[in-house]
Amino acid sequence: MKKLSNFSKKLLKNQSGQGATEYILLLVVVVALVIMFKGKIQETVSGKIDELQGMIGQVNGN
């Protein structure tokens, strides 16, 4: 019984999973933000790609 008691005390004090939990929560927040601003992100990236293609066309002489 004492071994079980010591094990449960160590388990409650163990914080090794804390870092993983924080990373998972951070990932959830980032994914939520991406979902919320999906349209704006796509619009911005598309505009930058078009701008880049125009610059490449100018360098190539097209």
C-alpha positions as CSV (number, residue, x, y, z in Angstrom):
1,M,0.0,0.0,0.0
2,K,2.9,2.3,0.8
3,K,4.3,1.8,-2.7
4,L,1.0,2.8,-4.3
5,S,0.9,5.9,-2.1
6,N,4.5,6.9,-3.1
7,F,3.7,6.2,-6.7
8,S,0.6,8.4,-6.7
9,K,2.5,11.2,-5.0
10,K,5.3,11.1,-7.6
11,L,2.7,10.9,-10.4
12,L,1.0,14.1,-9.1
13,K,4.3,15.9,-8.8
14,N,5.5,14.8,-12.2
15,Q,5.4,17.7,-14.7
16,S,7.1,16.0,-17.7
17,G,3.9,16.1,-19.7
18,Q,3.4,19.8,-19.1
19,G,5.6,20.9,-22.0
20,A,3.7,18.7,-24.4
21,T,0.4,20.0,-23.2
22,E,1.5,23.6,-23.7
23,Y,2.7,22.8,-27.3
24,I,-0.7,21.1,-28.1
25,L,-2.6,24.1,-26.7
26,L,-0.4,26.5,-28.7
27,L,-1.0,24.4,-31.9
28,V,-4.8,24.5,-31.3
29,V,-4.7,28.3,-31.0
30,V,-2.6,28.6,-34.2
31,V,-5.0,26.3,-36.1
32,A,-8.0,28.2,-34.8
33,L,-6.5,31.5,-36.0
34,V,-5.7,30.1,-39.4
35,I,-9.2,28.8,-39.8
36,M,-10.7,32.2,-38.7
37,F,-8.5,34.2,-41.1
38,K,-8.3,31.6,-43.9
39,G,-9.8,33.9,-46.6
40,K,-7.6,36.8,-45.7
41,I,-4.5,34.6,-45.7
42,Q,-5.4,33.1,-49.1
43,E,-6.1,36.6,-50.6
44,T,-2.8,38.0,-49.3
45,V,-0.7,35.0,-50.4
46,S,-2.4,35.0,-53.9
47,G,-1.6,38.8,-54.2
48,K,2.0,38.3,-53.3
49,I,2.4,35.4,-55.8
50,D,0.8,37.5,-58.6
51,E,3.2,40.3,-57.7
52,L,6.2,38.0,-57.7
53,Q,5.1,36.6,-61.1
54,G,4.9,40.1,-62.5
55,M,8.4,40.9,-61.3
56,I,9.7,37.7,-62.8
57,G,8.1,38.5,-66.1
58,Q,9.8,41.9,-66.1
59,V,13.2,40.3,-65.5
60,N,12.6,37.8,-68.3
61,G,11.3,40.5,-70.6
62,N,7.8,39.2,-71.0
